Amino acid sequence: MTVVFCLVPLMALACGGDEVDEPFRIGVMESLTGPGATYGAVANQSKQMAADEINAAGGISGRRLELVVEDSQCSAKEAISAYKKLTDVDGVKIILGTSCSGAMLGVAPLAEAEGFVLFSGLASNPDIANAGDYIFRTQISDVEVGIVTGNVLWADGIRSLATITESTDYAEGVRRNSVSQFEKLGGKVVATEKFGSEATDFRSQLQKLFAENPDALHLAPQSEFAAGTIIKQAREVGYEGPIYAETVSVGTTALEIAGDAATGMKAVTADPDPDNRKAQEVLANFRERNNYVTLPWHLGSAYDDVHIAAECLKQTGDDQDADGFRDCMYAITWSGAIGDNCSFDEQGEVVGLSRVVVEVLPTADRTQEKKYRVLPPVTNAP
């Protein structure tokens, strides 16, 4: 089964323009507040945009799609509360979310035990792959982030590394997998610092790291605010060496905070294909609707998730049929904003996508549409 979102409308209007039944209702859990607020908000807005488009085109078999939204706050505890509200009070059995890996790992055991679908477009911790039969994501695992990061570090001649990492499941996963690959190639981590999500001043930690004279600094934050602040403060304390990071660190907010300090920083992230017409259409529509864009691939991932959900609701005809929805997910192949001919494997992991290495442009060269350039793939790492 192949679904091409950019070419085929989901369904036509019912006769006379009226809806033939009650709306399909599914849950949404995103980090509207907390460390993941910047990308949780963009994911939620992107999902609502997709739902509005679907409804404007006639809905699903003549029925509207309704998103019931709860704030998971980038927290396992709050995600569990949001999940119970959606399932016990609102009666939904299909939930799109969450934004953050810690929240996803916190709530996944509940969804799996109850046989309810949990489908994330952003959470990337590798442990999510083993979360169960009802757990899916269109985000790429941080195993790949780590392999690519380690290879880039080694290919760039980095042999000693200092790391600073937020104490969350996402950030720890990025660091663990990056360091594993770097050390496997022969690199050495000479200094490590961790910080809580409430931290705002990192200068003393950075000075400790730089006292060990590392060849480079690796940054793994949960929030864009921490990312931008660390990059800026690293330069303020006199560090002139290379900085390596991940997706959050090249978000719009992070780069605005960092300013010139981020110039030349390399990050491993996902990025929309400039030749993917649907991706560029989604980004243009989102910018027109909301007057900003950040983390464009993640925006596209959230958008695609709604269309995938709509197709499976079209097949089952029942938003309470979590088993039928799950079976549809395992069978589906789609082309959308994040790529062509994508699918899910037996663990609910997205297949057919990959990360890229990007380098942040000088501030004078950054635009709304382009803040970094995509580098050629690494070919000279062992």
URJO-V955833 format. One record per pair of residues at least 24 apart in sequence whose ideal C-beta (glycine too) atoms are under 6 Angstrom apart, sorted by the first residue. I is the first residue (numbers start at 1). J is the second residue. D is the distance in whole Angstrom. If there is no record, write none. Layout:
# URJO-V955833
i->I j->J d->D
i->I j->J d->D
This chain:
# URJO-V955833
i->1 j->331 d->6
i->1 j->332 d->6
i->2 j->333 d->5
i->3 j->311 d->5
i->3 j->334 d->4
i->4 j->335 d->5
i->5 j->307 d->5
i->5 j->336 d->4
i->6 j->278 d->4
i->9 j->57 d->5
i->10 j->54 d->6
i->10 j->60 d->6
i->10 j->310 d->6
i->11 j->58 d->5
i->11 j->60 d->6
i->11 j->61 d->5
i->12 j->58 d->5
i->13 j->58 d->4
i->14 j->62 d->3
i->19 j->62 d->6
i->19 j->63 d->6
i->19 j->64 d->6
i->20 j->62 d->4
i->21 j->63 d->5
i->23 j->63 d->6
i->23 j->64 d->4
i->23 j->66 d->4
i->24 j->60 d->6
i->24 j->63 d->6
i->24 j->65 d->5
i->24 j->313 d->5
i->24 j->319 d->5
i->25 j->66 d->5
i->25 j->68 d->6
i->25 j->92 d->6
i->25 j->319 d->6
i->26 j->92 d->6
i->26 j->94 d->4
i->27 j->68 d->5
i->27 j->86 d->4
i->27 j->92 d->4
i->27 j->95 d->4
i->28 j->67 d->5
i->28 j->69 d->5
i->28 j->96 d->5
i->28 j->97 d->6
i->29 j->70 d->5
i->29 j->72 d->4
i->29 j->82 d->5
i->29 j->95 d->6
i->29 j->97 d->3
i->29 j->98 d->5
i->30 j->97 d->6
i->30 j->99 d->5
i->31 j->72 d->6
i->31 j->73 d->6
i->31 j->74 d->4
i->31 j->99 d->4
i->31 j->100 d->5
i->32 j->71 d->4
i->33 j->71 d->6
i->33 j->73 d->5
i->34 j->73 d->4
i->34 j->74 d->4
i->35 j->74 d->5
i->35 j->197 d->5
i->35 j->222 d->4
i->35 j->223 d->4
i->36 j->74 d->4
i->36 j->99 d->5
i->36 j->100 d->5
i->38 j->224 d->5
i->38 j->253 d->5
i->39 j->99 d->6
i->39 j->295 d->5
i->39 j->298 d->6
i->40 j->99 d->4
i->42 j->294 d->6
i->42 j->299 d->5
i->43 j->99 d->6
i->43 j->122 d->6
i->43 j->302 d->4
i->45 j->290 d->6
i->46 j->299 d->5
i->46 j->302 d->4
i->46 j->303 d->5
i->47 j->302 d->5
i->47 j->306 d->5
i->50 j->303 d->5
i->50 j->306 d->4
i->50 j->307 d->6
i->51 j->306 d->6
i->54 j->310 d->5
i->60 j->310 d->5
i->60 j->313 d->5
i->60 j->314 d->5
i->61 j->314 d->6
i->68 j->92 d->6
i->72 j->98 d->5
i->72 j->103 d->4
i->74 j->100 d->4
i->74 j->103 d->6
i->75 j->103 d->6
i->76 j->102 d->5
i->76 j->103 d->6
i->76 j->106 d->3
i->79 j->103 d->4
i->79 j->106 d->5
i->79 j->107 d->4
i->80 j->106 d->6
i->80 j->107 d->6
i->83 j->107 d->5
i->83 j->110 d->6
i->93 j->320 d->5
i->93 j->322 d->4
i->94 j->325 d->6
i->96 j->305 d->5
i->101 j->125 d->3
i->101 j->169 d->4
i->101 j->170 d->4
i->102 j->168 d->5
i->102 j->169 d->4
i->104 j->128 d->6
i->105 j->169 d->6
i->108 j->135 d->5
i->115 j->322 d->6
i->116 j->322 d->5
i->117 j->322 d->5
i->117 j->325 d->5
i->117 j->326 d->6
i->119 j->305 d->6
i->121 j->301 d->4
i->121 j->302 d->4
i->121 j->305 d->5
i->122 j->298 d->5
i->125 j->169 d->5
i->125 j->170 d->6
i->125 j->173 d->4
i->126 j->173 d->6
i->129 j->347 d->5
i->129 j->349 d->5
i->134 j->326 d->5
i->135 j->348 d->5
i->136 j->329 d->5
i->136 j->344 d->6
i->136 j->348 d->4
i->138 j->301 d->5
i->138 j->304 d->6
i->138 j->305 d->6
i->138 j->350 d->5
i->140 j->353 d->5
i->142 j->173 d->4
i->142 j->174 d->5
i->142 j->177 d->5
i->143 j->177 d->6
i->144 j->355 d->6
i->145 j->174 d->6
i->145 j->246 d->6
i->145 j->268 d->5
i->145 j->355 d->6
i->146 j->177 d->2
i->146 j->178 d->4
i->146 j->181 d->5
i->147 j->181 d->5
i->148 j->268 d->5
i->148 j->355 d->5
i->149 j->178 d->4
i->149 j->268 d->5
i->150 j->178 d->6
i->150 j->181 d->3
i->150 j->182 d->4
i->151 j->378 d->5
i->151 j->381 d->4
i->152 j->357 d->6
i->152 j->378 d->5
i->153 j->182 d->5
i->154 j->185 d->4
i->154 j->381 d->5
i->155 j->378 d->5
i->155 j->380 d->5
i->155 j->381 d->5
i->158 j->215 d->5
i->158 j->216 d->5
i->159 j->187 d->6
i->159 j->215 d->6
i->160 j->188 d->5
i->160 j->190 d->5
i->160 j->214 d->5
i->160 j->215 d->5
i->161 j->189 d->5
i->161 j->214 d->6
i->161 j->216 d->6
i->161 j->218 d->6
i->162 j->191 d->4
i->162 j->209 d->4
i->162 j->214 d->4
i->162 j->217 d->5
i->163 j->192 d->5
i->163 j->218 d->5
i->164 j->193 d->5
i->164 j->219 d->6
i->165 j->194 d->5
i->165 j->220 d->4
i->166 j->195 d->6
i->166 j->221 d->5
i->166 j->222 d->4
i->166 j->226 d->6
i->167 j->194 d->5
i->167 j->196 d->6
i->168 j->222 d->4
i->170 j->222 d->6
i->171 j->220 d->4
i->171 j->222 d->5
i->174 j->220 d->4
i->174 j->246 d->5
i->175 j->220 d->4
i->185 j->382 d->6
i->190 j->214 d->5
i->202 j->230 d->5
i->202 j->233 d->5
i->203 j->233 d->5
i->203 j->237 d->5
i->206 j->234 d->5
i->206 j->237 d->5
i->207 j->237 d->5
i->210 j->239 d->5
i->216 j->241 d->6
i->216 j->242 d->5
i->216 j->244 d->6
i->217 j->243 d->5
i->218 j->244 d->5
i->219 j->245 d->4
i->219 j->249 d->6
i->221 j->248 d->5
i->224 j->248 d->6
i->224 j->251 d->4
i->224 j->253 d->4
i->224 j->254 d->4
i->227 j->254 d->4
i->228 j->254 d->4
i->228 j->257 d->3
i->228 j->258 d->4
i->229 j->257 d->6
i->231 j->258 d->4
i->231 j->261 d->5
i->231 j->262 d->5
i->232 j->258 d->5
i->232 j->261 d->5
i->235 j->261 d->4
i->250 j->372 d->6
i->251 j->294 d->5
i->251 j->295 d->5
i->252 j->294 d->4
i->255 j->371 d->6
i->259 j->363 d->6
i->260 j->363 d->5
i->262 j->360 d->5
i->263 j->360 d->6
i->263 j->362 d->5
i->265 j->360 d->5
i->266 j->359 d->5
i->267 j->358 d->5
i->268 j->355 d->5
i->268 j->357 d->6
i->269 j->358 d->6
i->270 j->297 d->4
i->270 j->355 d->6
i->271 j->297 d->5
i->271 j->356 d->5
i->271 j->374 d->6
i->272 j->296 d->5
i->272 j->297 d->5
i->272 j->300 d->6
i->278 j->336 d->6
i->278 j->337 d->5
i->279 j->337 d->4
i->282 j->337 d->4
i->300 j->337 d->3
i->300 j->338 d->5
i->301 j->338 d->5
i->303 j->337 d->5
i->304 j->336 d->4
i->304 j->337 d->5
i->304 j->338 d->5
i->308 j->334 d->6
